[in-house]
Amino acid sequence: MSKQTADRGDALVRAGAIVFAVGAVATLVTFVPLFFDLTRLPTAAYWICMLMPLGFLLSLAGLLATARAERRRARD
């Protein structure tokens, strides 16, 4: 069971990294028009930038799950 928890934690870290990367790219894309005086993107594009902190939180949850599984495994 602890191996599954560690695997689940690793999967959360990977998913969080992907979500964070998508949010980071969206942040760069939404700020480019502001610097080059181009037409602003729709509001929905700015909401996609919120994926960056969500990815960070997913990765953090995965790290905590993996740490708990490792601690349980060390105890047993």
PDB file of N, CA, C, O and CB in Angstrom:
ATOM      1  N   MET A   1       0.821  -1.190   0.000  1.00  0.00           N
ATOM      2  CA  MET A   1       0.000   0.000   0.000  1.00  0.00           C
ATOM      3  C   MET A   1       0.868   1.257   0.000  1.00  0.00           C
ATOM      4  O   MET A   1       0.522   2.233  -0.667  1.00  0.00           O
ATOM      5  CB  MET A   1      -0.936  -0.004   1.203  1.00  0.00           C
ATOM      6  N   SER A   2       1.962   1.261   0.715  1.00  0.00           N
ATOM      7  CA  SER A   2       2.801   2.452   0.744  1.00  0.00           C
ATOM      8  C   SER A   2       3.472   2.697  -0.596  1.00  0.00           C
ATOM      9  O   SER A   2       3.762   3.841  -0.948  1.00  0.00           O
ATOM     10  CB  SER A   2       3.851   2.329   1.832  1.00  0.00           C
ATOM     11  N   LYS A   3       3.723   1.620  -1.354  1.00  0.00           N
ATOM     12  CA  LYS A   3       4.300   1.784  -2.696  1.00  0.00           C
ATOM     13  C   LYS A   3       3.307   2.507  -3.605  1.00  0.00           C
ATOM     14  O   LYS A   3       3.697   3.343  -4.420  1.00  0.00           O
ATOM     15  CB  LYS A   3       4.687   0.403  -3.304  1.00  0.00           C
ATOM     16  N   GLN A   4       2.005   2.177  -3.459  1.00  0.00           N
ATOM     17  CA  GLN A   4       0.993   2.867  -4.250  1.00  0.00           C
ATOM     18  C   GLN A   4       0.920   4.340  -3.876  1.00  0.00           C
ATOM     19  O   GLN A   4       0.755   5.194  -4.747  1.00  0.00           O
ATOM     20  CB  GLN A   4      -0.373   2.209  -4.063  1.00  0.00           C
ATOM     21  N   THR A   5       1.041   4.643  -2.595  1.00  0.00           N
ATOM     22  CA  THR A   5       0.990   6.038  -2.157  1.00  0.00           C
ATOM     23  C   THR A   5       2.183   6.805  -2.713  1.00  0.00           C
ATOM     24  O   THR A   5       2.043   7.949  -3.145  1.00  0.00           O
ATOM     25  CB  THR A   5       0.963   6.127  -0.614  1.00  0.00           C
ATOM     26  N   ALA A   6       3.368   6.168  -2.703  1.00  0.00           N
ATOM     27  CA  ALA A   6       4.549   6.827  -3.264  1.00  0.00           C
ATOM     28  C   ALA A   6       4.363   7.047  -4.757  1.00  0.00           C
ATOM     29  O   ALA A   6       4.723   8.101  -5.279  1.00  0.00           O
ATOM     30  CB  ALA A   6       5.821   5.994  -2.998  1.00  0.00           C
ATOM     31  N   ASP A   7       3.801   6.055  -5.449  1.00  0.00           N
ATOM     32  CA  ASP A   7       3.553   6.213  -6.878  1.00  0.00           C
ATOM     33  C   ASP A   7       2.526   7.314  -7.133  1.00  0.00           C
ATOM     34  O   ASP A   7       2.660   8.090  -8.079  1.00  0.00           O
ATOM     35  CB  ASP A   7       3.075   4.888  -7.488  1.00  0.00           C
ATOM     36  N   ARG A   8       1.516   7.375  -6.296  1.00  0.00           N
ATOM     37  CA  ARG A   8       0.501   8.416  -6.431  1.00  0.00           C
ATOM     38  C   ARG A   8       1.127   9.789  -6.198  1.00  0.00           C
ATOM     39  O   ARG A   8       0.788  10.749  -6.889  1.00  0.00           O
ATOM     40  CB  ARG A   8      -0.662   8.175  -5.442  1.00  0.00           C
ATOM     41  N   GLY A   9       2.036   9.888  -5.231  1.00  0.00           N
ATOM     42  CA  GLY A   9       2.726  11.148  -4.970  1.00  0.00           C
ATOM     43  C   GLY A   9       3.603  11.556  -6.139  1.00  0.00           C
ATOM     44  O   GLY A   9       3.651  12.730  -6.506  1.00  0.00           O
ATOM     45  N   ASP A  10       4.301  10.582  -6.728  1.00  0.00           N
ATOM     46  CA  ASP A  10       5.131  10.882  -7.902  1.00  0.00           C
ATOM     47  C   ASP A  10       4.278  11.347  -9.071  1.00  0.00           C
ATOM     48  O   ASP A  10       4.659  12.255  -9.809  1.00  0.00           O
ATOM     49  CB  ASP A  10       5.951   9.653  -8.311  1.00  0.00           C
ATOM     50  N   ALA A  11       3.128  10.721  -9.232  1.00  0.00           N
ATOM     51  CA  ALA A  11       2.228  11.124 -10.322  1.00  0.00           C
ATOM     52  C   ALA A  11       1.709  12.540 -10.096  1.00  0.00           C
ATOM     53  O   ALA A  11       1.564  13.312 -11.043  1.00  0.00           O
ATOM     54  CB  ALA A  11       1.045  10.140 -10.443  1.00  0.00           C
ATOM     55  N   LEU A  12       1.431  12.878  -8.837  1.00  0.00           N
ATOM     56  CA  LEU A  12       0.976  14.243  -8.537  1.00  0.00           C
ATOM     57  C   LEU A  12       2.072  15.265  -8.830  1.00  0.00           C
ATOM     58  O   LEU A  12       1.795  16.354  -9.334  1.00  0.00           O
ATOM     59  CB  LEU A  12       0.536  14.352  -7.066  1.00  0.00           C
ATOM     60  N   VAL A  13       3.308  14.913  -8.513  1.00  0.00           N
ATOM     61  CA  VAL A  13       4.415  15.832  -8.790  1.00  0.00           C
ATOM     62  C   VAL A  13       4.564  16.045 -10.292  1.00  0.00           C
ATOM     63  O   VAL A  13       4.755  17.174 -10.744  1.00  0.00           O
ATOM     64  CB  VAL A  13       5.733  15.292  -8.193  1.00  0.00           C
ATOM     65  N   ARG A  14       4.477  14.971 -11.061  1.00  0.00           N
ATOM     66  CA  ARG A  14       4.592  15.099 -12.525  1.00  0.00           C
ATOM     67  C   ARG A  14       3.445  15.916 -13.106  1.00  0.00           C
ATOM     68  O   ARG A  14       3.657  16.787 -13.950  1.00  0.00           O
ATOM     69  CB  ARG A  14       4.624  13.713 -13.182  1.00  0.00           C
ATOM     70  N   ALA A  15       2.221  15.627 -12.648  1.00  0.00           N
ATOM     71  CA  ALA A  15       1.059  16.381 -13.133  1.00  0.00           C
ATOM     72  C   ALA A  15       1.172  17.847 -12.739  1.00  0.00           C
ATOM     73  O   ALA A  15       0.843  18.732 -13.529  1.00  0.00           O
ATOM     74  CB  ALA A  15      -0.251  15.781 -12.579  1.00  0.00           C
ATOM     75  N   GLY A  16       1.630  18.104 -11.534  1.00  0.00           N
ATOM     76  CA  GLY A  16       1.806  19.484 -11.083  1.00  0.00           C
ATOM     77  C   GLY A  16       2.835  20.225 -11.914  1.00  0.00           C
ATOM     78  O   GLY A  16       2.667  21.410 -12.203  1.00  0.00           O
ATOM     79  N   ALA A  17       3.903  19.531 -12.303  1.00  0.00           N
ATOM     80  CA  ALA A  17       4.928  20.168 -13.136  1.00  0.00           C
ATOM     81  C   ALA A  17       4.366  20.531 -14.507  1.00  0.00           C
ATOM     82  O   ALA A  17       4.672  21.595 -15.046  1.00  0.00           O
ATOM     83  CB  ALA A  17       6.145  19.242 -13.294  1.00  0.00           C
ATOM     84  N   ILE A  18       3.550  19.653 -15.065  1.00  0.00           N
ATOM     85  CA  ILE A  18       2.954  19.930 -16.375  1.00  0.00           C
ATOM     86  C   ILE A  18       1.977  21.098 -16.284  1.00  0.00           C
ATOM     87  O   ILE A  18       1.989  21.989 -17.133  1.00  0.00           O
ATOM     88  CB  ILE A  18       2.239  18.678 -16.921  1.00  0.00           C
ATOM     89  N   VAL A  19       1.133  21.092 -15.256  1.00  0.00           N
ATOM     90  CA  VAL A  19       0.160  22.180 -15.083  1.00  0.00           C
ATOM     91  C   VAL A  19       0.889  23.499 -14.839  1.00  0.00           C
ATOM     92  O   VAL A  19       0.486  24.536 -15.365  1.00  0.00           O
ATOM     93  CB  VAL A  19      -0.808  21.873 -13.908  1.00  0.00           C
ATOM     94  N   PHE A  20       1.958  23.465 -14.045  1.00  0.00           N
ATOM     95  CA  PHE A  20       2.753  24.662 -13.790  1.00  0.00           C
ATOM     96  C   PHE A  20       3.359  25.194 -15.085  1.00  0.00           C
ATOM     97  O   PHE A  20       3.358  26.402 -15.320  1.00  0.00           O
ATOM     98  CB  PHE A  20       3.860  24.365 -12.770  1.00  0.00           C
ATOM     99  N   ALA A  21       3.875  24.301 -15.923  1.00  0.00           N
ATOM    100  CA  ALA A  21       4.488  24.724 -17.186  1.00  0.00           C
ATOM    101  C   ALA A  21       3.453  25.371 -18.108  1.00  0.00           C
ATOM    102  O   ALA A  21       3.738  26.377 -18.757  1.00  0.00           O
ATOM    103  CB  ALA A  21       5.149  23.523 -17.892  1.00  0.00           C
ATOM    104  N   VAL A  22       2.258  24.796 -18.165  1.00  0.00           N
ATOM    105  CA  VAL A  22       1.198  25.389 -18.994  1.00  0.00           C
ATOM    106  C   VAL A  22       0.846  26.780 -18.472  1.00  0.00           C
ATOM    107  O   VAL A  22       0.662  27.711 -19.256  1.00  0.00           O
ATOM    108  CB  VAL A  22      -0.065  24.482 -19.010  1.00  0.00           C
ATOM    109  N   GLY A  23       0.752  26.918 -17.161  1.00  0.00           N
ATOM    110  CA  GLY A  23       0.457  28.226 -16.570  1.00  0.00           C
ATOM    111  C   GLY A  23       1.570  29.233 -16.822  1.00  0.00           C
ATOM    112  O   GLY A  23       1.302  30.412 -17.051  1.00  0.00           O
ATOM    113  N   ALA A  24       2.824  28.770 -16.779  1.00  0.00           N
ATOM    114  CA  ALA A  24       3.952  29.676 -17.027  1.00  0.00           C
ATOM    115  C   ALA A  24       3.950  30.165 -18.471  1.00  0.00           C
ATOM    116  O   ALA A  24       4.191  31.344 -18.732  1.00  0.00           O
ATOM    117  CB  ALA A  24       5.285  28.975 -16.708  1.00  0.00           C
ATOM    118  N   VAL A  25       3.682  29.269 -19.398  1.00  0.00           N
ATOM    119  CA  VAL A  25       3.612  29.672 -20.813  1.00  0.00           C
ATOM    120  C   VAL A  25       2.452  30.647 -21.016  1.00  0.00           C
ATOM    121  O   VAL A  25       2.591  31.642 -21.727  1.00  0.00           O
ATOM    122  CB  VAL A  25       3.442  28.426 -21.739  1.00  0.00           C
ATOM    123  N   ALA A  26       1.314  30.362 -20.392  1.00  0.00           N
ATOM    124  CA  ALA A  26       0.167  31.263 -20.514  1.00  0.00           C
ATOM    125  C   ALA A  26       0.488  32.638 -19.941  1.00  0.00           C
ATOM    126  O   ALA A  26       0.052  33.655 -20.481  1.00  0.00           O
ATOM    127  CB  ALA A  26      -1.058  30.670 -19.806  1.00  0.00           C
ATOM    128  N   THR A  27       1.244  32.673 -18.857  1.00  0.00           N
ATOM    129  CA  THR A  27       1.628  33.957 -18.271  1.00  0.00           C
ATOM    130  C   THR A  27       2.509  34.752 -19.228  1.00  0.00           C
ATOM    131  O   THR A  27       2.315  35.954 -19.408  1.00  0.00           O
ATOM    132  CB  THR A  27       2.357  33.743 -16.940  1.00  0.00           C
ATOM    133  N   LEU A  28       3.467  34.083 -19.834  1.00  0.00           N
ATOM    134  CA  LEU A  28       4.326  34.770 -20.810  1.00  0.00           C
ATOM    135  C   LEU A  28       3.521  35.280 -22.004  1.00  0.00           C
ATOM    136  O   LEU A  28       3.723  36.401 -22.471  1.00  0.00           O
ATOM    137  CB  LEU A  28       5.438  33.828 -21.297  1.00  0.00           C
ATOM    138  N   VAL A  29       2.610  34.441 -22.489  1.00  0.00           N
ATOM    139  CA  VAL A  29       1.812  34.822 -23.660  1.00  0.00           C
ATOM    140  C   VAL A  29       0.897  36.003 -23.342  1.00  0.00           C
ATOM    141  O   VAL A  29       0.689  36.863 -24.198  1.00  0.00           O
ATOM    142  CB  VAL A  29       0.976  33.627 -24.151  1.00  0.00           C
ATOM    143  N   THR A  30       0.352  36.060 -22.141  1.00  0.00           N
ATOM    144  CA  THR A  30      -0.568  37.153 -21.821  1.00  0.00           C
ATOM    145  C   THR A  30       0.150  38.471 -21.554  1.00  0.00           C
ATOM    146  O   THR A  30      -0.439  39.539 -21.723  1.00  0.00           O
ATOM    147  CB  THR A  30      -1.403  36.784 -20.620  1.00  0.00           C
ATOM    148  N   PHE A  31       1.414  38.411 -21.138  1.00  0.00           N
ATOM    149  CA  PHE A  31       2.136  39.648 -20.871  1.00  0.00           C
ATOM    150  C   PHE A  31       2.807  40.235 -22.112  1.00  0.00           C
ATOM    151  O   PHE A  31       3.117  41.426 -22.128  1.00  0.00           O
ATOM    152  CB  PHE A  31       3.170  39.406 -19.812  1.00  0.00           C
ATOM    153  N   VAL A  32       3.033  39.449 -23.129  1.00  0.00           N
ATOM    154  CA  VAL A  32       3.679  39.958 -24.346  1.00  0.00           C
ATOM    155  C   VAL A  32       2.896  41.111 -24.971  1.00  0.00           C
ATOM    156  O   VAL A  32       3.501  42.127 -25.315  1.00  0.00           O
ATOM    157  CB  VAL A  32       3.837  38.834 -25.366  1.00  0.00           C
ATOM    158  N   PRO A  33       1.556  40.996 -25.134  1.00  0.00           N
ATOM    159  CA  PRO A  33       0.825  42.132 -25.726  1.00  0.00           C
ATOM    160  C   PRO A  33       0.908  43.408 -24.892  1.00  0.00           C
ATOM    161  O   PRO A  33       0.823  44.508 -25.438  1.00  0.00           O
ATOM    162  CB  PRO A  33      -0.627  41.762 -25.915  1.00  0.00           C
ATOM    163  N   LEU A  34       1.071  43.274 -23.596  1.00  0.00           N
ATOM    164  CA  LEU A  34       1.165  44.470 -22.753  1.00  0.00           C
ATOM    165  C   LEU A  34       2.472  45.219 -22.982  1.00  0.00           C
ATOM    166  O   LEU A  34       2.496  46.449 -22.940  1.00  0.00           O
ATOM    167  CB  LEU A  34       1.041  44.090 -21.281  1.00  0.00           C
ATOM    168  N   PHE A  35       3.557  44.487 -23.224  1.00  0.00           N
ATOM    169  CA  PHE A  35       4.857  45.121 -23.425  1.00  0.00           C
ATOM    170  C   PHE A  35       5.031  45.692 -24.827  1.00  0.00           C
ATOM    171  O   PHE A  35       5.732  46.687 -25.010  1.00  0.00           O
ATOM    172  CB  PHE A  35       5.954  44.131 -23.148  1.00  0.00           C
ATOM    173  N   PHE A  36       4.400  45.071 -25.814  1.00  0.00           N
ATOM    174  CA  PHE A  36       4.569  45.521 -27.198  1.00  0.00           C
ATOM    175  C   PHE A  36       3.391  46.344 -27.710  1.00  0.00           C
ATOM    176  O   PHE A  36       3.265  46.573 -28.913  1.00  0.00           O
ATOM    177  CB  PHE A  36       4.771  44.332 -28.096  1.00  0.00           C
ATOM    178  N   ASP A  37       2.541  46.783 -26.807  1.00  0.00           N
ATOM    179  CA  ASP A  37       1.410  47.647 -27.137  1.00  0.00           C
ATOM    180  C   ASP A  37       0.521  47.030 -28.222  1.00  0.00           C
ATOM    181  O   ASP A  37       0.099  47.710 -29.157  1.00  0.00           O
ATOM    182  CB  ASP A  37       1.912  49.016 -27.591  1.00  0.00           C
ATOM    183  N   LEU A  38       0.246  45.733 -28.080  1.00  0.00           N
ATOM    184  CA  LEU A  38      -0.643  45.015 -28.995  1.00  0.00           C
ATOM    185  C   LEU A  38      -2.036  44.931 -28.380  1.00  0.00           C
ATOM    186  O   LEU A  38      -2.257  45.386 -27.257  1.00  0.00           O
ATOM    187  CB  LEU A  38      -0.091  43.592 -29.308  1.00  0.00           C
ATOM    188  N   THR A  39      -2.957  44.355 -29.110  1.00  0.00           N
ATOM    189  CA  THR A  39      -4.310  44.170 -28.602  1.00  0.00           C
ATOM    190  C   THR A  39      -4.281  43.178 -27.445  1.00  0.00           C
ATOM    191  O   THR A  39      -3.660  42.120 -27.536  1.00  0.00           O
ATOM    192  CB  THR A  39      -5.263  43.680 -29.725  1.00  0.00           C
ATOM    193  N   ARG A  40      -4.958  43.531 -26.359  1.00  0.00           N
ATOM    194  CA  ARG A  40      -4.981  42.658 -25.181  1.00  0.00           C
ATOM    195  C   ARG A  40      -5.763  41.388 -25.463  1.00  0.00           C
ATOM    196  O   ARG A  40      -6.696  41.384 -26.267  1.00  0.00           O
ATOM    197  CB  ARG A  40      -5.587  43.391 -23.977  1.00  0.00           C
ATOM    198  N   LEU A  41      -5.381  40.331 -24.808  1.00  0.00           N
ATOM    199  CA  LEU A  41      -6.077  39.052 -24.944  1.00  0.00           C
ATOM    200  C   LEU A  41      -7.359  39.069 -24.127  1.00  0.00           C
ATOM    201  O   LEU A  41      -7.514  39.893 -23.226  1.00  0.00           O
ATOM    202  CB  LEU A  41      -5.171  37.883 -24.502  1.00  0.00           C
ATOM    203  N   PRO A  42      -8.279  38.158 -24.439  1.00  0.00           N
ATOM    204  CA  PRO A  42      -9.521  38.102 -23.654  1.00  0.00           C
ATOM    205  C   PRO A  42      -9.248  37.713 -22.192  1.00  0.00           C
ATOM    206  O   PRO A  42      -8.185  37.185 -21.867  1.00  0.00           O
ATOM    207  CB  PRO A  42     -10.505  37.097 -24.288  1.00  0.00           C
ATOM    208  N   THR A  43     -10.203  37.978 -21.342  1.00  0.00           N
ATOM    209  CA  THR A  43     -10.050  37.711 -19.913  1.00  0.00           C
ATOM    210  C   THR A  43      -9.791  36.238 -19.633  1.00  0.00           C
ATOM    211  O   THR A  43      -9.073  35.909 -18.689  1.00  0.00           O
ATOM    212  CB  THR A  43     -11.287  38.164 -19.161  1.00  0.00           C
ATOM    213  N   ALA A  44     -10.355  35.359 -20.427  1.00  0.00           N
ATOM    214  CA  ALA A  44     -10.153  33.920 -20.220  1.00  0.00           C
ATOM    215  C   ALA A  44      -8.674  33.548 -20.294  1.00  0.00           C
ATOM    216  O   ALA A  44      -8.233  32.634 -19.598  1.00  0.00           O
ATOM    217  CB  ALA A  44     -10.946  33.116 -21.259  1.00  0.00           C
ATOM    218  N   ALA A  45      -7.919  34.233 -21.115  1.00  0.00           N
ATOM    219  CA  ALA A  45      -6.483  33.949 -21.220  1.00  0.00           C
ATOM    220  C   ALA A  45      -5.774  34.261 -19.908  1.00  0.00           C
ATOM    221  O   ALA A  45      -4.825  33.569 -19.537  1.00  0.00           O
ATOM    222  CB  ALA A  45      -5.852  34.760 -22.368  1.00  0.00           C
ATOM    223  N   TYR A  46      -6.219  35.283 -19.211  1.00  0.00           N
ATOM    224  CA  TYR A  46      -5.613  35.628 -17.931  1.00  0.00           C
ATOM    225  C   TYR A  46      -5.981  34.608 -16.845  1.00  0.00           C
ATOM    226  O   TYR A  46      -5.203  34.373 -15.921  1.00  0.00           O
ATOM    227  CB  TYR A  46      -6.050  37.033 -17.505  1.00  0.00           C
ATOM    228  N   TRP A  47      -7.165  34.010 -16.961  1.00  0.00           N
ATOM    229  CA  TRP A  47      -7.562  32.985 -16.004  1.00  0.00           C
ATOM    230  C   TRP A  47      -6.726  31.723 -16.171  1.00  0.00           C
ATOM    231  O   TRP A  47      -6.501  30.997 -15.202  1.00  0.00           O
ATOM    232  CB  TRP A  47      -9.044  32.658 -16.163  1.00  0.00           C
ATOM    233  N   ILE A  48      -6.268  31.456 -17.374  1.00  0.00           N
ATOM    234  CA  ILE A  48      -5.420  30.285 -17.600  1.00  0.00           C
ATOM    235  C   ILE A  48      -4.094  30.437 -16.852  1.00  0.00           C
ATOM    236  O   ILE A  48      -3.466  29.439 -16.497  1.00  0.00           O
ATOM    237  CB  ILE A  48      -5.163  30.082 -19.114  1.00  0.00           C
ATOM    238  N   CYS A  49      -3.676  31.652 -16.614  1.00  0.00           N
ATOM    239  CA  CYS A  49      -2.447  31.892 -15.845  1.00  0.00           C
ATOM    240  C   CYS A  49      -2.552  31.352 -14.421  1.00  0.00           C
ATOM    241  O   CYS A  49      -1.534  31.100 -13.776  1.00  0.00           O
ATOM    242  CB  CYS A  49      -2.134  33.385 -15.806  1.00  0.00           C
ATOM    243  N   MET A  50      -3.769  31.175 -13.935  1.00  0.00           N
ATOM    244  CA  MET A  50      -3.956  30.653 -12.587  1.00  0.00           C
ATOM    245  C   MET A  50      -3.580  29.177 -12.476  1.00  0.00           C
ATOM    246  O   MET A  50      -3.582  28.608 -11.385  1.00  0.00           O
ATOM    247  CB  MET A  50      -5.392  30.846 -12.157  1.00  0.00           C
ATOM    248  N   LEU A  51      -3.256  28.563 -13.617  1.00  0.00           N
ATOM    249  CA  LEU A  51      -2.791  27.179 -13.571  1.00  0.00           C
ATOM    250  C   LEU A  51      -1.409  27.078 -12.930  1.00  0.00           C
ATOM    251  O   LEU A  51      -1.045  26.024 -12.410  1.00  0.00           O
ATOM    252  CB  LEU A  51      -2.758  26.585 -14.979  1.00  0.00           C
ATOM    253  N   MET A  52      -0.647  28.151 -12.962  1.00  0.00           N
ATOM    254  CA  MET A  52       0.702  28.119 -12.401  1.00  0.00           C
ATOM    255  C   MET A  52       0.672  27.844 -10.892  1.00  0.00           C
ATOM    256  O   MET A  52       1.341  26.909 -10.451  1.00  0.00           O
ATOM    257  CB  MET A  52       1.423  29.447 -12.681  1.00  0.00           C
ATOM    258  N   PRO A  53      -0.067  28.608 -10.081  1.00  0.00           N
ATOM    259  CA  PRO A  53      -0.107  28.264  -8.662  1.00  0.00           C
ATOM    260  C   PRO A  53      -0.801  26.932  -8.389  1.00  0.00           C
ATOM    261  O   PRO A  53      -0.462  26.245  -7.426  1.00  0.00           O
ATOM    262  CB  PRO A  53      -0.800  29.356  -7.895  1.00  0.00           C
ATOM    263  N   LEU A  54      -1.768  26.563  -9.226  1.00  0.00           N
ATOM    264  CA  LEU A  54      -2.427  25.272  -9.057  1.00  0.00           C
ATOM    265  C   LEU A  54      -1.426  24.134  -9.260  1.00  0.00           C
ATOM    266  O   LEU A  54      -1.431  23.161  -8.507  1.00  0.00           O
ATOM    267  CB  LEU A  54      -3.607  25.132 -10.041  1.00  0.00           C
ATOM    268  N   GLY A  55      -0.577  24.254 -10.267  1.00  0.00           N
ATOM    269  CA  GLY A  55       0.458  23.248 -10.494  1.00  0.00           C
ATOM    270  C   GLY A  55       1.437  23.176  -9.339  1.00  0.00           C
ATOM    271  O   GLY A  55       1.889  22.092  -8.969  1.00  0.00           O
ATOM    272  N   PHE A  56       1.766  24.323  -8.770  1.00  0.00           N
ATOM    273  CA  PHE A  56       2.653  24.360  -7.605  1.00  0.00           C
ATOM    274  C   PHE A  56       2.023  23.619  -6.433  1.00  0.00           C
ATOM    275  O   PHE A  56       2.700  22.856  -5.744  1.00  0.00           O
ATOM    276  CB  PHE A  56       2.969  25.816  -7.208  1.00  0.00           C
ATOM    277  N   LEU A  57       0.733  23.839  -6.205  1.00  0.00           N
ATOM    278  CA  LEU A  57       0.049  23.169  -5.102  1.00  0.00           C
ATOM    279  C   LEU A  57      -0.059  21.661  -5.346  1.00  0.00           C
ATOM    280  O   LEU A  57       0.080  20.877  -4.407  1.00  0.00           O
ATOM    281  CB  LEU A  57      -1.346  23.771  -4.903  1.00  0.00           C
ATOM    282  N   LEU A  58      -0.303  21.249  -6.579  1.00  0.00           N
ATOM    283  CA  LEU A  58      -0.338  19.822  -6.902  1.00  0.00           C
ATOM    284  C   LEU A  58       1.009  19.161  -6.624  1.00  0.00           C
ATOM    285  O   LEU A  58       1.067  18.076  -6.046  1.00  0.00           O
ATOM    286  CB  LEU A  58      -0.732  19.616  -8.369  1.00  0.00           C
ATOM    287  N   SER A  59       2.071  19.808  -7.030  1.00  0.00           N
ATOM    288  CA  SER A  59       3.410  19.268  -6.794  1.00  0.00           C
ATOM    289  C   SER A  59       3.710  19.197  -5.301  1.00  0.00           C
ATOM    290  O   SER A  59       4.302  18.226  -4.832  1.00  0.00           O
ATOM    291  CB  SER A  59       4.469  20.124  -7.506  1.00  0.00           C
ATOM    292  N   LEU A  60       3.313  20.198  -4.569  1.00  0.00           N
ATOM    293  CA  LEU A  60       3.529  20.200  -3.129  1.00  0.00           C
ATOM    294  C   LEU A  60       2.755  19.068  -2.460  1.00  0.00           C
ATOM    295  O   LEU A  60       3.273  18.405  -1.562  1.00  0.00           O
ATOM    296  CB  LEU A  60       3.120  21.546  -2.532  1.00  0.00           C
ATOM    297  N   ALA A  61       1.520  18.849  -2.894  1.00  0.00           N
ATOM    298  CA  ALA A  61       0.729  17.736  -2.351  1.00  0.00           C
ATOM    299  C   ALA A  61       1.381  16.397  -2.674  1.00  0.00           C
ATOM    300  O   ALA A  61       1.386  15.491  -1.840  1.00  0.00           O
ATOM    301  CB  ALA A  61      -0.705  17.771  -2.908  1.00  0.00           C
ATOM    302  N   GLY A  62       1.927  16.270  -3.872  1.00  0.00           N
ATOM    303  CA  GLY A  62       2.624  15.044  -4.241  1.00  0.00           C
ATOM    304  C   GLY A  62       3.868  14.821  -3.412  1.00  0.00           C
ATOM    305  O   GLY A  62       4.156  13.693  -3.013  1.00  0.00           O
ATOM    306  N   LEU A  63       4.610  15.881  -3.149  1.00  0.00           N
ATOM    307  CA  LEU A  63       5.806  15.756  -2.311  1.00  0.00           C
ATOM    308  C   LEU A  63       5.443  15.332  -0.894  1.00  0.00           C
ATOM    309  O   LEU A  63       6.125  14.499  -0.297  1.00  0.00           O
ATOM    310  CB  LEU A  63       6.577  17.078  -2.278  1.00  0.00           C
ATOM    311  N   LEU A  64       4.373  15.903  -0.360  1.00  0.00           N
ATOM    312  CA  LEU A  64       3.941  15.529   0.985  1.00  0.00           C
ATOM    313  C   LEU A  64       3.461  14.085   1.035  1.00  0.00           C
ATOM    314  O   LEU A  64       3.750  13.377   1.999  1.00  0.00           O
ATOM    315  CB  LEU A  64       2.834  16.461   1.463  1.00  0.00           C
ATOM    316  N   ALA A  65       2.736  13.635   0.016  1.00  0.00           N
ATOM    317  CA  ALA A  65       2.270  12.246  -0.027  1.00  0.00           C
ATOM    318  C   ALA A  65       3.450  11.281  -0.121  1.00  0.00           C
ATOM    319  O   ALA A  65       3.450  10.237   0.531  1.00  0.00           O
ATOM    320  CB  ALA A  65       1.316  12.033  -1.219  1.00  0.00           C
ATOM    321  N   THR A  66       4.438  11.617  -0.915  1.00  0.00           N
ATOM    322  CA  THR A  66       5.621  10.769  -1.036  1.00  0.00           C
ATOM    323  C   THR A  66       6.399  10.733   0.275  1.00  0.00           C
ATOM    324  O   THR A  66       6.884   9.674   0.670  1.00  0.00           O
ATOM    325  CB  THR A  66       6.524  11.265  -2.174  1.00  0.00           C
ATOM    326  N   ALA A  67       6.524  11.856   0.947  1.00  0.00           N
ATOM    327  CA  ALA A  67       7.235  11.909   2.223  1.00  0.00           C
ATOM    328  C   ALA A  67       6.521  11.073   3.282  1.00  0.00           C
ATOM    329  O   ALA A  67       7.165  10.367   4.057  1.00  0.00           O
ATOM    330  CB  ALA A  67       7.372  13.360   2.700  1.00  0.00           C
ATOM    331  N   ARG A  68       5.202  11.154   3.315  1.00  0.00           N
ATOM    332  CA  ARG A  68       4.445  10.338   4.278  1.00  0.00           C
ATOM    333  C   ARG A  68       4.616   8.857   3.987  1.00  0.00           C
ATOM    334  O   ARG A  68       4.754   8.059   4.914  1.00  0.00           O
ATOM    335  CB  ARG A  68       2.952  10.708   4.247  1.00  0.00           C
ATOM    336  N   ALA A  69       4.610   8.473   2.709  1.00  0.00           N
ATOM    337  CA  ALA A  69       4.788   7.064   2.350  1.00  0.00           C
ATOM    338  C   ALA A  69       6.183   6.584   2.721  1.00  0.00           C
ATOM    339  O   ALA A  69       6.346   5.460   3.195  1.00  0.00           O
ATOM    340  CB  ALA A  69       4.540   6.853   0.851  1.00  0.00           C
ATOM    341  N   GLU A  70       7.184   7.420   2.512  1.00  0.00           N
ATOM    342  CA  GLU A  70       8.548   7.050   2.880  1.00  0.00           C
ATOM    343  C   GLU A  70       8.685   6.906   4.391  1.00  0.00           C
ATOM    344  O   GLU A  70       9.376   6.008   4.871  1.00  0.00           O
ATOM    345  CB  GLU A  70       9.545   8.089   2.357  1.00  0.00           C
ATOM    346  N   ARG A  71       8.034   7.781   5.132  1.00  0.00           N
ATOM    347  CA  ARG A  71       8.096   7.699   6.592  1.00  0.00           C
ATOM    348  C   ARG A  71       7.415   6.420   7.088  1.00  0.00           C
ATOM    349  O   ARG A  71       7.920   5.761   7.997  1.00  0.00           O
ATOM    350  CB  ARG A  71       7.435   8.941   7.232  1.00  0.00           C
ATOM    351  N   ARG A  72       6.267   6.069   6.491  1.00  0.00           N
ATOM    352  CA  ARG A  72       5.589   4.825   6.853  1.00  0.00           C
ATOM    353  C   ARG A  72       6.448   3.611   6.511  1.00  0.00           C
ATOM    354  O   ARG A  72       6.531   2.656   7.284  1.00  0.00           O
ATOM    355  CB  ARG A  72       4.237   4.729   6.142  1.00  0.00           C
ATOM    356  N   ARG A  73       7.082   3.662   5.344  1.00  0.00           N
ATOM    357  CA  ARG A  73       7.923   2.553   4.916  1.00  0.00           C
ATOM    358  C   ARG A  73       9.127   2.391   5.850  1.00  0.00           C
ATOM    359  O   ARG A  73       9.544   1.266   6.126  1.00  0.00           O
ATOM    360  CB  ARG A  73       8.393   2.769   3.469  1.00  0.00           C
ATOM    361  N   ALA A  74       9.679   3.480   6.330  1.00  0.00           N
ATOM    362  CA  ALA A  74      10.821   3.418   7.251  1.00  0.00           C
ATOM    363  C   ALA A  74      10.409   2.879   8.608  1.00  0.00           C
ATOM    364  O   ALA A  74      11.194   2.209   9.277  1.00  0.00           O
ATOM    365  CB  ALA A  74      11.454   4.799   7.413  1.00  0.00           C
ATOM    366  N   ARG A  75       9.175   3.170   9.020  1.00  0.00           N
ATOM    367  CA  ARG A  75       8.674   2.690  10.297  1.00  0.00           C
ATOM    368  C   ARG A  75       8.441   1.197  10.274  1.00  0.00           C
ATOM    369  O   ARG A  75       8.662   0.522  11.280  1.00  0.00           O
ATOM    370  CB  ARG A  75       7.397   3.405  10.664  1.00  0.00           C
ATOM    371  N   ASP A  76       8.000   0.665   9.146  1.00  0.00           N
ATOM    372  CA  ASP A  76       7.662  -0.768   9.054  1.00  0.00           C
ATOM    373  C   ASP A  76       8.857  -1.643   8.896  1.00  0.00           C
ATOM    374  O   ASP A  76       8.720  -2.863   8.807  1.00  0.00           O
ATOM    375  CB  ASP A  76       6.738  -1.013   7.918  1.00  0.00           C
TER     376      ASP A  76
END
